Structure formats: C-alpha cells, structure tokens
Amino acid sequence: MGIRRSPTVRRRRLGMELRRLRETAGLTIERVAEELECSHSKISRIETAQVGATPRDVRDMLGLYGVEGEERDHLVQIAREARQKGWWHAYVDVPQTAYVDMEAEAASIRIYEGLVLPGLVQTRTYARAVLQAVRVDLRPDELERRVEFRMARQRLLSQGDPPMLWMIVDESVVRRPVGGLSAMREQLHHLVKLTELPAVTFQVLPYEAGAHAGMDGPFTIFTFPDSADLEVIYFENTQNDFYLESVEAIRRYKFLFDHLRAAALKPDDSIALLISLAEELPLKSEGE
C-alpha cells in the first residue's frame, strides 16, 4: 500500500500559489470574493489551506488572475490530487492531526522527543502502554484501533523511498520501562533493528549534557521533496497540535536541532547504549 501521498501538503502548496497569483494580479480577497460570488472567508481559508479548493474553484480564480496554459493546468491538477483520500482515510474513526499528512509526504523528518519514543518506531506493546497512560478514558476497542493506526503509519519506513528519519531522544526515554521490563526490552531491540535501515538515524541525549536546546519541549521538522513546499515545524500533544512555517521559526528550530545533535551521543554510541540497556532487562517480567 503506497503511503507517500498527502492532500494536506498539496492544499498548502496550492493555497500559497493562489495567494501569490492573486497578489501579483493586484486583487484583494474581498474583490475576488465579490467577483466569484462567494464569501471572503472561503477565499482566505483556501489560501491558508484550511479547506480544499475544487478544480472549478481554481479555474475560476485563475481566470480572474489571468493565468492560462500549462500553469493553470498544473494548479488544477494539484487541486484534484488534494481532494484525493490518503491511506489514513480507512481510519476515519480515529482522531487524526495534520501530522500524519505531513509525515506521509516528507522527504526528511527530524524529531526531538523528551518523554516517549516517536510513534514511527514504537512496538505494538509500547504504543498500547503509552495510549493507555495518556488516554485512560478510551474503551478497549478504541484503544486497539489507535494502536492499529500507529502500526499502519510505520509502513512508511519499509516502502521503496522512505523519508530520512533522524531522531534524538532524552536518555530518560530509553530508560523508562514503558509497558513493563520485558516490553521495554522488546522495544529497545526493535529500535536497534530499525537503526540498520539506511534512512534511520537515532541519537540519545545523555543526562550528562545538562541544560540543552530541547528543554522547551519536543518538536518535529518536516522537509518536503518539492522545493515549493515550505519546511514545517510541528508540535503535538494529546489535546491539540499546531505548526510554524515562517522563515525565522524554521531557522531557529533547525539551529536547535543541530545543537541537540552535537550534544547527543554519536549514533554508534547511542546504539551501544540501547543494546546495553536491553541486556540488563529480563526476557519476562515477574508475573508474566
């Protein structure tokens, strides 16, 4: 099943282009809305990718902006692609965020985590334990559905053209026995195995690093294959999510990530730590 397809990223690209073309044509949002007999908010929400635009919407807007030929056809095609449903539509019953859309389209994903391992590398048992801890209100069937969704996301790493995944996690993350001692042993071995993939790099930020650039909280940097798509800095928790895409925000968080990378153990040393920690844990926890 192909995963690298993100309607959200295409909506962002289309919205930015439509805004650029409108401004080049010297038209205000109000004027465009008046000419197309629609609300001001519709034009604004299309340009900010809050909603998708139909191919007809795009043709009408481009006609007003004087855009024709190949450029018009290209943008109309993007509008068609943006309306296609991603693989995650099969999990419409599971609350989702824009993170999954961006994850599916990214050329590279750089993650700093201070509390848990990233979802892309979690085992089923680890994922279940995390979800049980942060969502105590879930029914068993709802919990399992979320676990299945998280496992489905991981197929991204085994496809033919996976994104470059670079993870930095606090040392406490690999020492905390999420799901029990034997479950954590399994998780550590799984993580070591994943680091054998050419596209995966993993580093541990040791306690000895002291104060560090990630103390403001976890973040993800998405870079996309099309240079027309701006990089995105993404933040997420159990209640909400948001992202930044200003040039200054991107510059700042890439700078922070570089500092974290320099402060962390080298990849080989990080893997050695994972192996050492796994060997200290029992095959079975007491009572299993």
N, C-alpha and C positions, 0 to 999 in steps of 0.2 A: 504494500500500500504506500503510494507516494505521500510524503508529508510536507515537502518544501513548497507550500502554496499558502499565501496569506492575504486574504481580502483586505484586512485592516491596513497592511503596508501599502497595498495598491490604492486604497482610499486616500491615504496620506499623500502619496505621490501625485495622484490626480488633483486633490484639493490644492496642493501647493502650486501646481501648474495653472489651474484655473484662476487662482488668485493673481499669479504673476501676469497672466494674459489679460485679466480684467484691468489691472493697474496700468499695464502697458497701453491698453486702449483708452485710458483716461476716464474710466467709468467707476462710479460709486456702487456699493452694494444696493443702495436704495434705487438707483437708476435701473440697474439690472433687474431687480425685483419688479419694478414698475413695468418694464418692457416685456417681461416674461409672465406677468400677471400672477406672481406668487409672493409669498411673504419674504420680508427681509431676512428673517431667521433661517429660512430654508437655504438661501444662498450662503449665509455665514456658516451654517452647520456643514454644508457640503465642502466649503473651503477649509474648514478646520477638521474634516474627516470624522465629524460626529455622526453623520449619516452618509449613506451611499448615494450616488447620483445615477440615475438611469441613463442608458445611452441616448435617449431622447433629450433628457435634461442637458447632457453635454453638447449634443449637436446644436441645441437652441442657444446655449451660452456661447459656444464658439462662433456661431453665425453672427451673433451680436458683436463679438470681439474681432470679427473679420479674419478668422483663422480657417484656412481651407487646405485641401490636398492631403498630403501624407501626414502632416502634423495633426490634422483633425481626425483622420482615420486611426492614428496611433492612440490618441486620447480616448476616442470612443471605444476602442478595443480594451483599453485599461479599465474603462467603466464596466464593460461586460465581464471581465475577469474578476473585478472587485465584487461583483454580485454573486459569483460562484461560491458554493459552500465548501469550506475546508473539511478535512477528515474529522475534525473535532465536532462537527455538527451531529455526528452519531451520539455524542454525549450531551445533547441539548438539555438534558435533565440535570446536568452537573453545573453549578455556578462557575462561570469562567471569566477570565480577565483578558485584556489585550496582550498580556504576557505570552500566552500560547501562540497567538497570531505572529508576534514578532519573533519568538523562538523558532517557529517553523520556517521563517523566511531568512533568518540571519545567516551571514557568511561567517561571522565570528561572534562568540558570546563570552564575555569576561564577567566573572561573578566573584564578589566578596561576600562571604557569609560568616556571621559571628555566633550563630546559635544552632543551626542544623545543616546537614549536608544538602546541597541543591537537589531539587526534585528529579533532575535528569540522571542522577547516579544512585538514587535510593533503591534498596531492595524492597520487595513487597512487604516484608515484615517490618522493616524500619518505617516505611511510608505509613503503614497502618498504625503503628505506635505513635507517630507524630500527629496524625489526624485525630486519633482518639484523645490525645492530650489537649489539643487546641480546640477541638470541636466536640465537647462532651455531650452536646445536645443531639448529635446525629443518631438516627436509628441504625441498626446493623446493616441493613440493605443500602442505606445512603452512604455509610462509611465505605462499604465494599465497592460501590460504584465509583467513588472518588479515588480509591486505590487503583481500580482498573484504568481510570482515565490517566492517572500518573504513570502507570506502566506503559500505556499506549504512547505517551509522549516520548518515551525513551527509545522508540524505534528510530527516532531522528539520528541517533548516533551510529546505527548499523546500516544506514542506507548508503547508496553509492557515492554521494557527495555530501558528507556531513559537515556541519559548521565546525570551525575551530573553537574548541571549548577550553577555556582557561579558568580554573577555579582556585581561589585562595580562601582557606577557612581557618578560623581560630583554632588553636590547639585543643581547647575545651570541646570542640565539636567532635573530634575523633576519639576523645577520651570518655565522653558521656555515653553510658551503656543504654542507648535508646532501644526499648523493646526487650531488655534483658541482656545478660552477658553473652550467651551463645548467639543471640540475634545480632549483637554488635560485632561479634567475631565474623559472622557470615557477611555482614555489611562491609567490614574492613577488607576481607578477601575479595569481595565483589569490586570494591573500589580499586584495589591493586590490579585486578584483571583489566578493568576499564582503562587504566593508565597505559596499557600496552597498545591501545589504539593510537595511531599517529596523530589524530586530531585532538587528543585529550591531554591536557597538562594539569597537574594537581600540585598545590603547594600548601604547606601548613605554616601558619604564622605562630611561632612559639611564644610561650609565656615570657621568655627572656627578652622579647622585643620591647616589652614595656608599653608605654603610650605609643599609639600608632595611628596611621591615617584613616583607619576604618572605624574609629571609635564613635563616629556619628551614626553608624548603622549600616546594614547590608545594602548593596546596590548591584545592579546588572548593567553592563554596557553592551548594547546591540549595535553591530555594524552590518550593513546590508550589501549585497553584491552589486546593486545598481548604484552608481555614484550619485544619481539624482535623489536617492533616499538619504535623508539626514540620519546620522547616528542618534541613538536614543539612550538616555539614562533612565532606568526603570527602578521603581521602588514598590514593594508589595508587602501587605500583611493580611491577617485574616479578615479585616474589616473593609479595607479599600486598597486601591492601587493608584499610582499616578506616575507620569513620566515627564522628563525635561528634554528639550531638543534645541535649546539655544546654544549658540557657538560657545559662549562663556561657560555654560554648565558642562558641556561636553569636554571642553578643555580642562576644567577643574577636576572632573571625576577621572579622566584618563591620567591626569597627573597624580591623583590619589592612588589609583590602581598601580601605577608604576612604583610609587613609594612602598606600597604593600608588597609588591613583588620583590623589591630589593630587601625588605625587612624579613621576608619569609624564608624558610628553609629551601634550599635548592630542590628541584623536582626529585632527583635521585634520593636525596636525604629524607624528603617527605615520604617517599615510598618505603624507604627503610624503616621509618618510624611506624608506618601503618602495619608493616609485617611484624615488627617487634611487639606492638600493642596487641595484634591478633593472636600471637603466640602465648601471650600472658592470659588470654581468656579461655575458659573451658569450652569443650565441644558442646556440652549440655549444661544448662544452669540447673542448680539444685531444685528438685521437684519436677523436672521435665521428664 
